[in-house]
Amino acid sequence: MAEQSFVTNASEAQPPQSTGTDQERTSRSILIINPNSTASMTASLKPLVDALGFTETDHTYFTAPSGPASINNDADAAESAAHCLPHLLPLLHEHDGFLVACYSQHPLVRALQEQPELRENAKPVAGIFESSVAASLLAVRPHERFGIVSTGRVWEEILTRAVAALLGTGPGVGEGAGGARFAGVETTGLSAMELHGAPAAEVRRRMVGATRRLVRKGRVGAVCLGCAGMAGMNEMVREACVEELGEEEGRRVRIVDGVQAGVVWLEGALRSRY
């Protein structure tokens, strides 16, 4: 497991070192991309990936060399893509799959998918938002819905529109937007940085409150962690599900981490070569 590190000052950045051509490498390699510039958030992803036990695959981590420290809206996402892409292009031949670890319809996903190196060699690219939605739809029972717990309130509209676009259910942000399988988005009011910087008791209170509001809507069979910065916060979400639904029903709710969902999908895509 390696980390591709960059200094903030682009003029001081060292050029990436090649790990060999595609023909020379014998194992699969996935590049996990944190498009914000906070290295501690990148570090928080590693235990999630290691827990999956894909020991035959190399996982390398990339942190944006500059740009937003936390992605708090669509403008931040676009800016972060512009900072990342030039540094990612020299790395494309070194890896077989790519995961963009920002919970949004991040423009970097499409930008990477359009690169000739990836198209011509059928190298898959995934985002953690899309991966979590797909995993949730597979996990829930036919009568159940999935929902998202995210950070700042701005994400309620952004992610609702993103789900509608992804599922092809048309525009909209009100009740029913995203289709019958989507219960909506509830937010904590904390940014990704605040999730790790605010007092632990306050973070727990906000996470539990948002989750309880979500599952209270009824028939929620899966809760997506709607921020890469929520890594490791599964137990707070589980606590809220049990408090709101009772022990038996609360334990049945699936908690979907987008980073793990994305790595699992990429692993399957690489093994099956589709």
Contacts in CASP RR format, 6 or more apart in sequence:
PFRMAT RR
TARGET T0000
AUTHOR 0000-0000-0000
METHOD contacts of the structure
MODEL  1
MAEQSFVTNASEAQPPQSTGTDQERTSRSILIINPNSTASMTASLKPLVD
ALGFTETDHTYFTAPSGPASINNDADAAESAAHCLPHLLPLLHEHDGFLV
ACYSQHPLVRALQEQPELRENAKPVAGIFESSVAASLLAVRPHERFGIVS
TGRVWEEILTRAVAALLGTGPGVGEGAGGARFAGVETTGLSAMELHGAPA
AEVRRRMVGATRRLVRKGRVGAVCLGCAGMAGMNEMVREACVEELGEEEG
RRVRIVDGVQAGVVWLEGALRSRY
1 46 0 8 1.000
1 49 0 8 1.000
1 50 0 8 1.000
1 58 0 8 1.000
1 59 0 8 1.000
1 60 0 8 1.000
1 61 0 8 1.000
2 58 0 8 1.000
2 59 0 8 1.000
2 60 0 8 1.000
2 61 0 8 1.000
3 42 0 8 1.000
3 60 0 8 1.000
3 61 0 8 1.000
3 62 0 8 1.000
3 63 0 8 1.000
4 16 0 8 1.000
4 31 0 8 1.000
4 60 0 8 1.000
4 61 0 8 1.000
4 62 0 8 1.000
4 63 0 8 1.000
4 91 0 8 1.000
5 39 0 8 1.000
5 63 0 8 1.000
6 13 0 8 1.000
6 63 0 8 1.000
6 64 0 8 1.000
6 65 0 8 1.000
6 66 0 8 1.000
6 87 0 8 1.000
7 13 0 8 1.000
7 14 0 8 1.000
7 65 0 8 1.000
8 37 0 8 1.000
8 65 0 8 1.000
8 66 0 8 1.000
9 66 0 8 1.000
10 65 0 8 1.000
10 66 0 8 1.000
13 65 0 8 1.000
13 87 0 8 1.000
15 90 0 8 1.000
16 87 0 8 1.000
16 90 0 8 1.000
16 91 0 8 1.000
16 94 0 8 1.000
18 93 0 8 1.000
18 94 0 8 1.000
19 25 0 8 1.000
19 29 0 8 1.000
19 94 0 8 1.000
20 94 0 8 1.000
21 93 0 8 1.000
22 93 0 8 1.000
22 96 0 8 1.000
22 121 0 8 1.000
25 94 0 8 1.000
27 56 0 8 1.000
27 57 0 8 1.000
27 58 0 8 1.000
28 56 0 8 1.000
28 57 0 8 1.000
28 58 0 8 1.000
28 96 0 8 1.000
28 97 0 8 1.000
28 267 0 8 1.000
28 270 0 8 1.000
28 271 0 8 1.000
29 57 0 8 1.000
29 58 0 8 1.000
29 59 0 8 1.000
29 60 0 8 1.000
29 94 0 8 1.000
29 95 0 8 1.000
29 96 0 8 1.000
29 97 0 8 1.000
30 57 0 8 1.000
30 58 0 8 1.000
30 59 0 8 1.000
30 60 0 8 1.000
30 95 0 8 1.000
30 96 0 8 1.000
30 97 0 8 1.000
30 98 0 8 1.000
30 99 0 8 1.000
30 263 0 8 1.000
30 266 0 8 1.000
30 267 0 8 1.000
30 270 0 8 1.000
31 60 0 8 1.000
31 61 0 8 1.000
31 62 0 8 1.000
31 88 0 8 1.000
31 91 0 8 1.000
31 94 0 8 1.000
31 95 0 8 1.000
31 97 0 8 1.000
31 98 0 8 1.000
31 99 0 8 1.000
32 42 0 8 1.000
32 45 0 8 1.000
32 49 0 8 1.000
32 59 0 8 1.000
32 60 0 8 1.000
32 61 0 8 1.000
32 62 0 8 1.000
32 99 0 8 1.000
32 101 0 8 1.000
32 259 0 8 1.000
32 263 0 8 1.000
33 62 0 8 1.000
33 84 0 8 1.000
33 88 0 8 1.000
33 98 0 8 1.000
33 99 0 8 1.000
33 100 0 8 1.000
33 101 0 8 1.000
33 108 0 8 1.000
34 41 0 8 1.000
34 42 0 8 1.000
34 45 0 8 1.000
34 61 0 8 1.000
34 62 0 8 1.000
34 63 0 8 1.000
34 64 0 8 1.000
34 101 0 8 1.000
34 102 0 8 1.000
34 228 0 8 1.000
35 64 0 8 1.000
35 71 0 8 1.000
35 77 0 8 1.000
35 80 0 8 1.000
35 81 0 8 1.000
35 83 0 8 1.000
35 84 0 8 1.000
35 100 0 8 1.000
35 101 0 8 1.000
35 102 0 8 1.000
35 106 0 8 1.000
35 108 0 8 1.000
36 63 0 8 1.000
36 64 0 8 1.000
36 67 0 8 1.000
36 68 0 8 1.000
36 69 0 8 1.000
36 70 0 8 1.000
36 71 0 8 1.000
36 76 0 8 1.000
36 80 0 8 1.000
36 102 0 8 1.000
36 192 0 8 1.000
37 63 0 8 1.000
37 64 0 8 1.000
37 65 0 8 1.000
37 66 0 8 1.000
37 67 0 8 1.000
37 68 0 8 1.000
37 69 0 8 1.000
37 83 0 8 1.000
38 63 0 8 1.000
38 69 0 8 1.000
38 70 0 8 1.000
38 193 0 8 1.000
39 63 0 8 1.000
40 196 0 8 1.000
41 63 0 8 1.000
41 192 0 8 1.000
41 196 0 8 1.000
41 228 0 8 1.000
41 229 0 8 1.000
42 61 0 8 1.000
42 62 0 8 1.000
42 63 0 8 1.000
42 101 0 8 1.000
44 196 0 8 1.000
44 228 0 8 1.000
44 229 0 8 1.000
44 231 0 8 1.000
44 232 0 8 1.000
45 61 0 8 1.000
45 101 0 8 1.000
45 228 0 8 1.000
45 231 0 8 1.000
45 259 0 8 1.000
46 59 0 8 1.000
46 61 0 8 1.000
47 231 0 8 1.000
47 232 0 8 1.000
48 231 0 8 1.000
48 232 0 8 1.000
48 257 0 8 1.000
48 259 0 8 1.000
48 260 0 8 1.000
49 59 0 8 1.000
49 259 0 8 1.000
49 260 0 8 1.000
49 263 0 8 1.000
51 260 0 8 1.000
52 260 0 8 1.000
52 263 0 8 1.000
52 264 0 8 1.000
52 267 0 8 1.000
54 263 0 8 1.000
54 267 0 8 1.000
57 267 0 8 1.000
57 270 0 8 1.000
59 263 0 8 1.000
60 94 0 8 1.000
60 95 0 8 1.000
62 84 0 8 1.000
62 87 0 8 1.000
62 88 0 8 1.000
62 91 0 8 1.000
64 80 0 8 1.000
64 83 0 8 1.000
64 84 0 8 1.000
64 87 0 8 1.000
65 83 0 8 1.000
65 84 0 8 1.000
65 87 0 8 1.000
66 83 0 8 1.000
67 79 0 8 1.000
67 80 0 8 1.000
67 83 0 8 1.000
68 76 0 8 1.000
68 79 0 8 1.000
68 80 0 8 1.000
69 193 0 8 1.000
70 76 0 8 1.000
70 191 0 8 1.000
70 192 0 8 1.000
70 193 0 8 1.000
71 77 0 8 1.000
71 80 0 8 1.000
71 102 0 8 1.000
71 104 0 8 1.000
71 106 0 8 1.000
71 192 0 8 1.000
72 151 0 8 1.000
72 152 0 8 1.000
72 154 0 8 1.000
72 191 0 8 1.000
72 192 0 8 1.000
73 154 0 8 1.000
73 158 0 8 1.000
74 104 0 8 1.000
74 158 0 8 1.000
77 102 0 8 1.000
77 104 0 8 1.000
77 106 0 8 1.000
77 107 0 8 1.000
77 108 0 8 1.000
78 107 0 8 1.000
80 102 0 8 1.000
80 106 0 8 1.000
80 108 0 8 1.000
81 106 0 8 1.000
81 107 0 8 1.000
81 108 0 8 1.000
81 111 0 8 1.000
84 108 0 8 1.000
85 108 0 8 1.000
85 111 0 8 1.000
85 112 0 8 1.000
88 108 0 8 1.000
88 112 0 8 1.000
89 115 0 8 1.000
92 98 0 8 1.000
92 112 0 8 1.000
92 115 0 8 1.000
92 117 0 8 1.000
92 118 0 8 1.000
92 123 0 8 1.000
93 117 0 8 1.000
95 123 0 8 1.000
96 123 0 8 1.000
96 270 0 8 1.000
97 123 0 8 1.000
97 124 0 8 1.000
97 125 0 8 1.000
97 266 0 8 1.000
97 269 0 8 1.000
97 270 0 8 1.000
98 112 0 8 1.000
98 118 0 8 1.000
98 123 0 8 1.000
98 124 0 8 1.000
98 125 0 8 1.000
98 126 0 8 1.000
98 266 0 8 1.000
99 125 0 8 1.000
99 126 0 8 1.000
99 127 0 8 1.000
99 128 0 8 1.000
99 131 0 8 1.000
99 259 0 8 1.000
99 262 0 8 1.000
99 263 0 8 1.000
99 266 0 8 1.000
100 106 0 8 1.000
100 108 0 8 1.000
100 109 0 8 1.000
100 112 0 8 1.000
100 125 0 8 1.000
100 126 0 8 1.000
100 127 0 8 1.000
100 128 0 8 1.000
101 127 0 8 1.000
101 128 0 8 1.000
101 228 0 8 1.000
101 259 0 8 1.000
102 108 0 8 1.000
102 127 0 8 1.000
102 128 0 8 1.000
102 129 0 8 1.000
102 228 0 8 1.000
103 128 0 8 1.000
103 129 0 8 1.000
103 132 0 8 1.000
103 150 0 8 1.000
103 159 0 8 1.000
103 225 0 8 1.000
103 226 0 8 1.000
103 227 0 8 1.000
103 228 0 8 1.000
103 258 0 8 1.000
104 129 0 8 1.000
104 155 0 8 1.000
104 158 0 8 1.000
104 159 0 8 1.000
104 162 0 8 1.000
105 129 0 8 1.000
105 130 0 8 1.000
105 162 0 8 1.000
105 165 0 8 1.000
105 166 0 8 1.000
106 127 0 8 1.000
106 129 0 8 1.000
109 125 0 8 1.000
109 126 0 8 1.000
109 127 0 8 1.000
109 130 0 8 1.000
112 118 0 8 1.000
112 125 0 8 1.000
113 119 0 8 1.000
113 125 0 8 1.000
117 123 0 8 1.000
118 125 0 8 1.000
122 273 0 8 1.000
124 265 0 8 1.000
124 266 0 8 1.000
124 269 0 8 1.000
124 270 0 8 1.000
126 262 0 8 1.000
126 265 0 8 1.000
126 266 0 8 1.000
127 262 0 8 1.000
128 228 0 8 1.000
128 258 0 8 1.000
128 259 0 8 1.000
128 261 0 8 1.000
128 262 0 8 1.000
129 159 0 8 1.000
129 162 0 8 1.000
129 166 0 8 1.000
129 226 0 8 1.000
129 258 0 8 1.000
130 166 0 8 1.000
131 258 0 8 1.000
131 261 0 8 1.000
131 262 0 8 1.000
131 264 0 8 1.000
131 265 0 8 1.000
132 148 0 8 1.000
132 224 0 8 1.000
132 225 0 8 1.000
132 226 0 8 1.000
132 256 0 8 1.000
132 257 0 8 1.000
132 258 0 8 1.000
132 261 0 8 1.000
132 262 0 8 1.000
133 146 0 8 1.000
133 163 0 8 1.000
133 166 0 8 1.000
133 167 0 8 1.000
133 224 0 8 1.000
134 261 0 8 1.000
134 265 0 8 1.000
135 222 0 8 1.000
135 256 0 8 1.000
135 258 0 8 1.000
135 261 0 8 1.000
135 262 0 8 1.000
135 264 0 8 1.000
135 265 0 8 1.000
136 146 0 8 1.000
136 147 0 8 1.000
136 222 0 8 1.000
136 224 0 8 1.000
136 254 0 8 1.000
136 256 0 8 1.000
137 146 0 8 1.000
137 181 0 8 1.000
139 146 0 8 1.000
139 221 0 8 1.000
139 222 0 8 1.000
139 254 0 8 1.000
139 256 0 8 1.000
140 146 0 8 1.000
140 181 0 8 1.000
140 221 0 8 1.000
140 222 0 8 1.000
140 254 0 8 1.000
141 221 0 8 1.000
143 219 0 8 1.000
144 181 0 8 1.000
144 219 0 8 1.000
144 220 0 8 1.000
144 221 0 8 1.000
144 222 0 8 1.000
145 180 0 8 1.000
145 181 0 8 1.000
145 182 0 8 1.000
145 183 0 8 1.000
145 217 0 8 1.000
145 218 0 8 1.000
145 219 0 8 1.000
145 220 0 8 1.000
145 221 0 8 1.000
145 222 0 8 1.000
146 181 0 8 1.000
146 182 0 8 1.000
146 183 0 8 1.000
146 220 0 8 1.000
146 221 0 8 1.000
146 222 0 8 1.000
146 223 0 8 1.000
146 224 0 8 1.000
146 256 0 8 1.000
147 182 0 8 1.000
147 183 0 8 1.000
147 184 0 8 1.000
147 185 0 8 1.000
147 214 0 8 1.000
147 220 0 8 1.000
147 222 0 8 1.000
147 223 0 8 1.000
147 224 0 8 1.000
148 159 0 8 1.000
148 163 0 8 1.000
148 184 0 8 1.000
148 185 0 8 1.000
148 186 0 8 1.000
148 214 0 8 1.000
148 223 0 8 1.000
148 224 0 8 1.000
148 226 0 8 1.000
149 185 0 8 1.000
149 186 0 8 1.000
149 187 0 8 1.000
149 188 0 8 1.000
149 207 0 8 1.000
149 210 0 8 1.000
149 211 0 8 1.000
149 214 0 8 1.000
149 223 0 8 1.000
149 224 0 8 1.000
149 225 0 8 1.000
149 226 0 8 1.000
149 230 0 8 1.000
149 237 0 8 1.000
150 156 0 8 1.000
150 159 0 8 1.000
150 185 0 8 1.000
150 186 0 8 1.000
150 187 0 8 1.000
150 188 0 8 1.000
150 210 0 8 1.000
150 226 0 8 1.000
150 227 0 8 1.000
151 187 0 8 1.000
151 188 0 8 1.000
151 189 0 8 1.000
151 190 0 8 1.000
151 191 0 8 1.000
151 192 0 8 1.000
151 194 0 8 1.000
151 195 0 8 1.000
151 226 0 8 1.000
151 227 0 8 1.000
152 187 0 8 1.000
152 188 0 8 1.000
152 189 0 8 1.000
152 190 0 8 1.000
152 191 0 8 1.000
153 187 0 8 1.000
153 189 0 8 1.000
155 185 0 8 1.000
155 187 0 8 1.000
155 226 0 8 1.000
156 173 0 8 1.000
156 185 0 8 1.000
156 186 0 8 1.000
156 187 0 8 1.000
157 173 0 8 1.000
159 185 0 8 1.000
159 226 0 8 1.000
160 172 0 8 1.000
160 173 0 8 1.000
160 174 0 8 1.000
160 177 0 8 1.000
160 178 0 8 1.000
160 182 0 8 1.000
160 184 0 8 1.000
160 185 0 8 1.000
161 171 0 8 1.000
161 172 0 8 1.000
161 173 0 8 1.000
161 177 0 8 1.000
163 169 0 8 1.000
163 177 0 8 1.000
163 178 0 8 1.000
163 182 0 8 1.000
163 184 0 8 1.000
164 170 0 8 1.000
164 171 0 8 1.000
164 172 0 8 1.000
164 177 0 8 1.000
164 178 0 8 1.000
164 179 0 8 1.000
165 171 0 8 1.000
167 178 0 8 1.000
167 179 0 8 1.000
167 181 0 8 1.000
167 182 0 8 1.000
169 177 0 8 1.000
169 178 0 8 1.000
169 179 0 8 1.000
169 182 0 8 1.000
170 177 0 8 1.000
170 178 0 8 1.000
171 177 0 8 1.000
172 178 0 8 1.000
176 182 0 8 1.000
177 184 0 8 1.000
178 184 0 8 1.000
183 214 0 8 1.000
183 217 0 8 1.000
183 218 0 8 1.000
183 219 0 8 1.000
183 220 0 8 1.000
184 214 0 8 1.000
184 217 0 8 1.000
185 214 0 8 1.000
186 209 0 8 1.000
186 210 0 8 1.000
186 211 0 8 1.000
186 213 0 8 1.000
186 214 0 8 1.000
187 210 0 8 1.000
188 195 0 8 1.000
188 203 0 8 1.000
188 206 0 8 1.000
188 207 0 8 1.000
188 209 0 8 1.000
188 210 0 8 1.000
189 206 0 8 1.000
190 198 0 8 1.000
190 203 0 8 1.000
190 206 0 8 1.000
192 227 0 8 1.000
192 228 0 8 1.000
192 229 0 8 1.000
194 203 0 8 1.000
195 203 0 8 1.000
195 227 0 8 1.000
195 229 0 8 1.000
195 230 0 8 1.000
195 233 0 8 1.000
196 229 0 8 1.000
197 203 0 8 1.000
203 233 0 8 1.000
203 236 0 8 1.000
204 236 0 8 1.000
207 230 0 8 1.000
207 233 0 8 1.000
207 236 0 8 1.000
207 237 0 8 1.000
207 240 0 8 1.000
208 236 0 8 1.000
208 239 0 8 1.000
208 240 0 8 1.000
208 243 0 8 1.000
209 240 0 8 1.000
210 240 0 8 1.000
211 223 0 8 1.000
211 236 0 8 1.000
211 237 0 8 1.000
211 240 0 8 1.000
211 241 0 8 1.000
211 244 0 8 1.000
212 240 0 8 1.000
212 243 0 8 1.000
212 244 0 8 1.000
214 220 0 8 1.000
214 223 0 8 1.000
215 223 0 8 1.000
215 240 0 8 1.000
215 241 0 8 1.000
215 244 0 8 1.000
215 245 0 8 1.000
215 250 0 8 1.000
215 253 0 8 1.000
216 244 0 8 1.000
220 253 0 8 1.000
221 252 0 8 1.000
221 253 0 8 1.000
221 254 0 8 1.000
222 253 0 8 1.000
222 254 0 8 1.000
222 255 0 8 1.000
222 256 0 8 1.000
223 237 0 8 1.000
223 241 0 8 1.000
223 253 0 8 1.000
223 254 0 8 1.000
223 255 0 8 1.000
223 256 0 8 1.000
224 256 0 8 1.000
224 258 0 8 1.000
225 231 0 8 1.000
225 233 0 8 1.000
225 234 0 8 1.000
225 237 0 8 1.000
225 255 0 8 1.000
225 256 0 8 1.000
225 257 0 8 1.000
225 258 0 8 1.000
226 258 0 8 1.000
228 258 0 8 1.000
228 259 0 8 1.000
230 257 0 8 1.000
231 257 0 8 1.000
231 259 0 8 1.000
232 257 0 8 1.000
234 255 0 8 1.000
234 257 0 8 1.000
237 255 0 8 1.000
238 250 0 8 1.000
238 251 0 8 1.000
238 253 0 8 1.000
238 255 0 8 1.000
241 249 0 8 1.000
241 250 0 8 1.000
241 251 0 8 1.000
241 253 0 8 1.000
241 255 0 8 1.000
242 250 0 8 1.000
242 251 0 8 1.000
244 250 0 8 1.000
245 253 0 8 1.000
END
